[in-house]
Amino acid sequence: MREKSHDTDSETTRRIERTSAGDRVVWPDFFQDDARGGLYGIPPEAPKSAMDYIRNVLNHKWTVAAILILGISVAAFHAFTAAPVYVSRATVQVEKLQPKLGQMDDLLSAFGQYDVYYQTQIEALRSRDLAAAFLRRMTAVKDTKSDTESDDGAGEKAPTPERLSTGSKATSDWAQETEEALAKEKKRIVDVQSVSSRITVQGVPGTQLIAVEMSSDNPVEAKRMLQIYLDAYLDESFRIRSQVNSRIKAWLDTELAESKKLLKKSEDELLEFTKRHGIVLLEGKPQEVVSAFERASDTFVKSKVERFNLETMMQTKEEGLPADTTQNYLQSLKGQLNNLRSKYAEMQPVYSPNYLKMNFIRNKIKVTEDAITEMEKGNLASALDAAKKKEDLSEKVYERTKEEAINTNSWKVQYDILRKALEANQQIHFMIRQRSKQAELDHGMMGHNVVISSSPTLPISPVYPKKDRILLVGALLGLLGGIAAAICLEYLDDTVKSTQDMEKRLSLPILGAVPKQRGRRGPLGLRSGPRVEFLAHHDPLSAFADAARIVQNSAVSLLPAKSAHAVCVSSSLPMEGKTFLAVLVSTVTASENKKVLLIDGDLRKPRVHRIFEIEEAHTGLSDVISGRCARLTDAVRESHIPNLYYLPAGSIPENPVALLKSGLMRDVLDACRKAFDLVVIDAPPILGVVDARILAGYTDGAIIVTRAGHTPVDVLRQAKDAMAQAQVRLLGMVLNMADSRSDRYNYYYYRHYYHKKGRSSRT
């Protein structure tokens, strides 16, 4: 049968169950599992709000400031050390050549070809071939300068290795030449890419102008290079037009010479016939044979003219798109080409020519044009073959009818045949000669005209670097990088940094927070004034003393209502301030005229003797428990603070756990409770060793100290689990080295300022 006795003064006190095996301590339900979150009722973490992220950034404000300064520094270094870039600008005008007023199809074809020609000139200005021609010109200019400089004092050139080498090393020489050729080709490609990166070509929307820009680190060099580049472009354009014109002219000359031979042959045959027969003029109605010969002659002339026109179109094909054909597929391709050009013209005033969609449409136009051109070339080739076959057939019919007409032995028929052949050859010769004259007149004016409407300018100020813009971008990138780094650090950091974090992520009572406080230092860095553990005693009106009193009052309010208490102070990990808080709570309690004993329970790494500045080998707790010290009063020391006594750890034992578990430890603690109002035990860290759990089991409650930004939440939960398994009552947690500039501690500074002002007025 169990009998339960309850302490009626507080609901949070322990219960004692008397059983046949003895009394067992039963702690309140506060330490039992809770359905809200498991052990100790740890609630799940709430999602972070915008204010949480702002607070996180402010917590890492020095990191943000450092990255911001780094970004500005890098931007400033780049802005003030980067080589300046000057841009020379020029304008190329593509003029329309007024078409001849012939057929309407020719007129529409001339205007339709202009857009293609305009885009072709833009691509020609961007082409690598033009960049290579520009490099050749630049090399020629440099070679001319170097030759001029070397002519003054240069002697005979030294013989080259090729001239001096003898013997047969064909394989090695071939490999060496191949490597040299590859190296030169790679260098040429790199140089061409470098020139292409310096050139910017862009059509001016709504005009016939093309804007061309050349960049360099020297303004004079930029202007000179752009002028050479444009000269190379004009020369290349003129060279291409000259090649096409020369090819057409040569072909026309060949056809003209052939037609002249045929004409001369016809004239000689007619003259020989008239001389031989003494014919002056033959009159009369043409016979049927002569009519057939005339029809054959007309057909032969037309077929030859048709073949000639087709060959002319084949020769001039690369100067523009040909006339429309009758194929359905070709018509659909031309319809698609017109739609693409219309779409490109609509988008041109809105988007930049380098825009992705503009490039896509432009490439599609080029592909469609190439398809139309190839298809028309094929159609022209087919038509040309048909025309040649038709011409050959017409010529055969013509020769056959001519032979039949001559065989009639009629002078009239023979004369008409010869005269008709002469007229046909005269027409062909006249047509070819007219085309040849037209080609000579159109030399240098084929297709469209391209002129430099605005010569290259001399740049005065560099376009890069824009120092203010670079500094602004560097500051923005630094700020964004700092904020991102702060958020990443906060995301990776799982430690508690404020009492708000402890309240959100843990369910234990928060006894308070002790703000960060540094001891006073002299000019040489030596400590001047009291230790930081005793600041609450020496300056009781400070914010630091108020924070210590809050922790002390919160802990005492949770203790059972009796005359004497024992409290264990520990932490999850080392270096969190457990000894500091134990001394601080003891000091504040002693200021209330209560006798307080501070026991150094850390028998592994004691520290209390250092705070009170005594020797480590002084008699202490381990000596009393082990029996080396007969009386407890011989080990207890009185401090310089009234009502505050301390019991150092003493000599470090070989087995601290065995000493702490012995019955003498409980007897020592009971004796201390009778002699003092409050006993504070500075215990080792909870995790890693079992000492703290043993010492806390002898006390009325334990306090866990955690350092702000030092201990992860998971470690704190492990410490609570360890205390729960040992059935130790946790009074709560204390946040050490908290940021006193948070909103929660502003009133401390106000009170501190108020007390200082009051004392100064009283003085």
Buried (B, 14 or more C-beta within 10 A) or exposed (E): EEEEEEBEEBEBBBEBEEEEEEEEEBBEEBBEEBEEBBBBBBBEEEEEEEEBBEBBBEBBEEBBEBBBEBBBEBBBEBBEEBEBBBBBBBBBBBEBBEEEEEEEEEEEBBEBBBBBBBBBBBEBBBBEEBBBBBBEBBEEEEEEEEEEEEEEEEEEEEEEEEEEEEEEEEEEEEEEEEEEEEEEEEEBEEBBEEBBEBBBBBBBBEEBBBBBBBBBEEBEEBBBBBBBBBBBBEEBBEEBBBEBBEEBBEBBEEBBEEBBEBBEEBBEBBEEBBEEEEBEEBEEEBBEBBBBBBEBBBBBBBBBBBBBBBBBBBBBBEBBBBEEBEEEEBEEBBEBBEEBBEBBEEBBEEBEBEBEEBEEBBEBBBEBBEBBBEBBBEBBEEBBEBBBEBBEEBBEBBEEBBEBBBEBEBBBBBBBBBBBBBBBBBBBBEBBBEBBEEBEEBEEEBBBEBEBBEEBBEBEEBEBBEBEEBBEBBBBBBBBBBBEBBBEBBEEBEBBBBBBBBBBBBBBBBBBBBBBBEEEEEEEEEEEEBBBBBBBBEBBBBBBBBBBBBBBEBBBEBBEEEEBBBBBBBBBBEEBBBBBBBBBBBBBBBBEEBBBBBBBBBBBEBBBBEBBEBEBEBBBBBBBBBEEBEEBEEBBBEBEBEBBBBBBBBBBBEEBEEBBBBEBBEEBBEBBBEBBBBBBBBBBBBBEBBBBBBBBBBBBBBBBBBBBBBBBBEBBBBBBBBBBEBBBBBBBBBBBBBBBEBEBBEEBEEBBEEBEEEEEEEE
